Structure formats: C-alpha cells, structure tokens
C-alpha cells in the first residue's frame, strides 16, 4: 500500500524531475525549492488580503467570512464563537480528472 501524502521535500524532488522532462536538463534542487516557496507564499499573501486566487485547471482558493455563533454548554453557560475568515478550495477540472483517472 502506498502513502497517500508526500512531504515538502518529496514535492521539491518531483518538481525537479518534471523540470528534467520538460527541459534539456533538470533545474537545481535549490531553484525548485524557491519555486515551491514563492508559490505558497504568494497564495498565502493573496488569501490574507482577502483575494480569490484562481488557477485554471488546478483550482480556486477563496476566502469567506463565517457568522458569529452561540453555543450552550451542557452546564448551561453560553459561549460565543466570533465570526472569522476561512479558506475554501474548489478543485479545478484538470485536477479533478487526474484524481479520478488514477
């Protein structure tokens, strides 16, 4: 049985391998790590600013606001959960096809 997830280091190795298939030579591992770091940092900064990030075929990162909610604990005291922001990811068509075709 294979692992369901990969580590960041394994992703960097995969990017390096794919770069070798796409170009004449593989990109250095440090450059592949910088690509992953820049990608994730850019997504985080845009989401933090409340922007929706759409990558055609891959998916969409969208920020939305939850409503304030009230809970009553079993002992009778009321707890308020304040509204906050959450991130939703909607899978794109190419990623969806890749997942179903295993």
Backbone as CSV, one residue per row, in Angstrom:
resi,resn,N_x,N_y,N_z,CA_x,CA_y,CA_z,C_x,C_y,C_z
1,UNK,0.837,-1.182,0.000,0.000,0.000,0.000,0.883,1.247,0.000
2,UNK,0.580,2.190,-0.891,1.403,3.382,-0.990,0.880,4.489,-0.070
3,UNK,1.787,5.428,0.231,1.406,6.575,1.054,0.419,7.449,0.294
4,UNK,-0.493,8.082,1.035,-1.475,8.964,0.410,-0.965,10.394,0.281
5,UNK,0.037,10.768,1.081,0.541,12.137,1.014,2.054,12.115,0.828
6,UNK,2.576,13.257,0.358,4.021,13.386,0.192,4.495,14.580,1.009
7,UNK,5.760,14.559,1.341,6.335,15.659,2.117,6.744,16.801,1.181
8,UNK,7.074,17.921,1.773,7.542,19.074,1.003,8.807,18.715,0.219
9,UNK,9.711,17.971,0.859,10.960,17.566,0.193,10.666,16.669,-1.011
10,UNK,9.684,15.776,-0.867,9.311,14.904,-1.988,8.675,15.710,-3.124
11,UNK,7.911,16.740,-2.775,7.334,17.617,-3.794,8.431,18.360,-4.548
12,UNK,9.425,18.825,-3.832,10.554,19.513,-4.478,11.271,18.565,-5.426
13,UNK,11.470,17.322,-5.009,12.098,16.329,-5.886,11.253,16.072,-7.125
14,UNK,9.934,16.046,-6.965,9.026,15.831,-8.092,9.101,16.989,-9.074
15,UNK,9.144,18.217,-8.559,9.275,19.397,-9.425,10.588,19.325,-10.198
16,UNK,11.645,18.899,-9.529,12.944,18.772,-10.190,12.882,17.703,-11.286
17,UNK,12.222,16.579,-11.020,12.106,15.515,-12.013,11.292,15.970,-13.224
18,UNK,10.204,16.674,-12.984,9.361,17.161,-14.085,10.113,18.208,-14.901
19,UNK,10.924,19.032,-14.238,11.706,20.024,-14.982,12.701,19.332,-15.911
20,UNK,13.208,18.172,-15.491,14.110,17.405,-16.351,13.402,16.831,-17.563
21,UNK,12.111,16.519,-17.419,11.324,16.010,-18.537,10.942,17.129,-19.501
22,UNK,10.739,18.337,-18.977,10.285,19.452,-19.802,11.430,20.193,-20.486
23,UNK,12.594,20.187,-19.875,13.733,20.934,-20.393,14.881,19.972,-20.683
24,UNK,15.942,20.503,-21.231,17.098,19.682,-21.574,17.775,19.136,-20.322
25,UNK,17.797,19.920,-19.265,18.422,19.479,-18.017,17.502,19.800,-16.840
26,UNK,17.713,19.119,-15.727,16.926,19.357,-14.522,17.311,20.691,-13.898
27,UNK,16.325,21.346,-13.299,16.615,22.543,-12.520,17.317,22.124,-11.230
28,UNK,18.193,22.960,-10.702,18.815,22.642,-9.410,17.753,22.543,-8.316
29,UNK,18.017,21.703,-7.339,17.059,21.493,-6.252,16.745,22.803,-5.519
30,UNK,17.736,23.673,-5.349,17.512,24.957,-4.670,16.522,25.817,-5.455
31,UNK,16.598,25.797,-6.778,15.652,26.560,-7.601,14.248,25.980,-7.479
32,UNK,14.135,24.666,-7.434,12.832,24.023,-7.275,12.226,24.362,-5.919
33,UNK,13.059,24.400,-4.899,12.581,24.778,-3.569,12.101,26.225,-3.566
34,UNK,12.826,27.114,-4.261,12.417,28.514,-4.359,11.089,28.652,-5.093
35,UNK,10.879,27.843,-6.113,9.610,27.870,-6.855,8.456,27.509,-5.922
36,UNK,8.613,26.430,-5.167,7.565,25.997,-4.230,7.336,27.071,-3.161
37,UNK,8.419,27.616,-2.615,8.298,28.648,-1.579,7.595,29.904,-2.107
38,UNK,7.960,30.350,-3.302,7.343,31.540,-3.892,5.865,31.302,-4.174
39,UNK,5.530,30.113,-4.663,4.141,29.776,-4.958,3.294,29.802,-3.687
40,UNK,3.752,29.108,-2.650,2.962,29.040,-1.419,2.894,30.402,-0.730
41,UNK,3.980,31.153,-0.733,3.986,32.478,-0.114,3.033,33.412,-0.850
42,UNK,3.021,33.357,-2.173,2.138,34.211,-2.958,0.676,33.893,-2.676
43,UNK,0.337,32.603,-2.627,-1.034,32.192,-2.326,-1.422,32.704,-0.934
44,UNK,-0.550,32.510,0.051,-0.838,32.939,1.433,-1.045,34.440,1.518
45,UNK,-0.212,35.227,0.854,-0.338,36.678,0.896,-1.638,37.146,0.256
46,UNK,-2.010,36.541,-0.865,-3.246,36.929,-1.539,-4.473,36.542,-0.723
47,UNK,-4.445,35.359,-0.129,-5.563,34.913,0.708,-5.670,35.805,1.942
48,UNK,-4.536,36.157,2.535,-4.533,37.044,3.705,-5.151,38.399,3.369
49,UNK,-4.942,38.851,2.126,-5.509,40.128,1.691,-6.980,39.994,1.300
50,UNK,-7.522,38.782,1.388,-8.935,38.570,1.079,-9.214,38.336,-0.389
51,UNK,-8.184,38.088,-1.179,-8.340,37.872,-2.618,-8.704,36.416,-2.912
52,UNK,-9.411,36.215,-4.015,-9.675,34.872,-4.525,-8.589,34.562,-5.545
53,UNK,-7.961,33.405,-5.417,-6.887,33.006,-6.322,-7.394,31.855,-7.171
54,UNK,-7.486,32.085,-8.482,-7.971,31.064,-9.400,-6.846,30.638,-10.329
55,UNK,-6.518,29.351,-10.298,-5.509,28.789,-11.186,-6.256,27.829,-12.103
56,UNK,-6.469,28.244,-13.342,-7.288,27.465,-14.267,-6.807,26.028,-14.371
57,UNK,-7.725,25.103,-14.247,-7.412,23.684,-14.328,-7.004,23.088,-12.998
58,UNK,-6.404,23.888,-12.124,-5.941,23.384,-10.826,-6.990,23.581,-9.751
59,UNK,-7.417,24.833,-9.566,-8.426,25.096,-8.555,-8.480,26.544,-8.141
60,UNK,-9.395,26.824,-7.193,-9.626,28.180,-6.717,-9.553,28.218,-5.201
61,UNK,-8.753,29.150,-4.676,-8.685,29.420,-3.242,-9.567,30.635,-2.990
62,UNK,-10.552,30.483,-2.112,-11.481,31.568,-1.853,-11.610,31.793,-0.350
63,UNK,-11.623,33.055,0.062,-11.765,33.420,1.468,-13.216,33.808,1.711
64,UNK,-13.782,33.312,2.816,-15.133,33.721,3.179,-15.222,33.922,4.681
65,UNK,-16.218,34.692,5.078,-16.424,35.058,6.482,-17.513,34.163,7.077
66,UNK,-17.228,33.584,8.242,-18.249,32.802,8.937,-19.066,33.737,9.828
67,UNK,-20.238,33.315,10.197,-21.084,34.116,11.072,-20.739,33.839,12.530
68,UNK,-21.051,34.795,13.372,-20.898,34.597,14.812,-21.913,33.539,15.255
69,UNK,-21.485,32.620,16.114,-22.375,31.548,16.558,-22.422,31.491,18.080
70,UNK,-23.560,31.051,18.574,-23.763,30.916,20.018,-23.957,29.438,20.355
71,UNK,-23.316,28.992,21.398,-23.431,27.615,21.862,-23.855,27.630,23.320
72,UNK,-24.628,26.626,23.690,-24.985,26.452,25.096,-24.296,25.182,25.567
73,UNK,-23.424,25.321,26.553,-22.689,24.181,27.090,-23.621,23.329,27.956
74,UNK,-23.280,22.064,28.175,-24.131,21.192,28.991,-24.400,21.721,30.398
75,UNK,-23.467,22.494,30.937,-23.674,23.038,32.289,-24.538,24.297,32.276
76,UNK,-24.925,24.765,31.088,-25.849,25.884,30.992,-25.243,27.216,30.603
77,UNK,-23.917,27.358,30.637,-23.337,28.648,30.264,-23.279,28.788,28.739
78,UNK,-23.402,30.039,28.268,-23.394,30.323,26.837,-21.989,30.705,26.388
79,UNK,-21.616,30.210,25.228,-20.303,30.507,24.656,-20.534,31.129,23.286
80,UNK,-19.812,32.204,23.011,-19.914,32.863,21.716,-18.661,32.535,20.901
81,UNK,-18.886,32.016,19.710,-17.766,31.802,18.788,-17.819,32.954,17.788
82,UNK,-16.827,33.851,17.836,-16.883,35.036,16.975,-16.764,34.672,15.487
83,UNK,-17.209,35.594,14.644,-17.056,35.375,13.203,-15.565,35.404,12.863
84,UNK,-15.204,34.654,11.854,-13.809,34.623,11.430,-13.735,34.237,9.955
85,UNK,-12.550,34.381,9.384,-12.354,34.062,7.965,-11.880,32.632,7.814
86,UNK,-12.325,31.997,6.739,-11.900,30.649,6.395,-11.526,30.617,4.921
87,UNK,-10.745,29.615,4.554,-10.352,29.433,3.161,-11.035,28.186,2.624
88,UNK,-11.607,28.341,1.439,-12.248,27.219,0.759,-11.460,26.954,-0.518
89,UNK,-11.245,25.681,-0.846,-10.561,25.315,-2.081,-11.525,24.533,-2.958
90,UNK,-11.750,25.031,-4.168,-12.599,24.345,-5.132,-11.691,23.738,-6.194
91,UNK,-11.806,22.441,-6.385,-10.932,21.705,-7.293,-11.255,22.069,-8.739
92,UNK,-10.195,22.287,-9.533,-10.353,22.589,-10.951,-10.529,21.334,-11.783
93,UNK,-10.891,21.518,-13.045,-11.232,20.394,-13.910,-10.053,19.453,-14.177
94,UNK,-8.860,19.989,-14.431,-7.701,19.129,-14.721,-7.308,18.313,-13.497
95,UNK,-7.347,18.937,-12.326,-7.010,18.228,-11.088,-8.058,17.159,-10.779
96,UNK,-9.320,17.484,-11.041,-10.409,16.531,-10.816,-10.240,15.316,-11.735
97,UNK,-9.920,15.558,-13.009,-9.698,14.444,-13.950,-8.512,13.596,-13.519
98,UNK,-7.439,14.232,-13.053,-6.255,13.497,-12.615,-6.569,12.619,-11.416
99,UNK,-7.404,13.105,-10.514,-7.759,12.334,-9.314,-8.627,11.129,-9.673
100,UNK,-9.528,11.303,-10.621,-10.437,10.212,-10.975,-9.784,9.161,-11.848
101,UNK,-8.746,9.539,-12.620,-8.107,8.605,-13.545,-7.005,7.765,-12.924
102,UNK,-6.606,8.074,-11.718,-5.536,7.374,-11.000,-4.749,6.522,-11.919
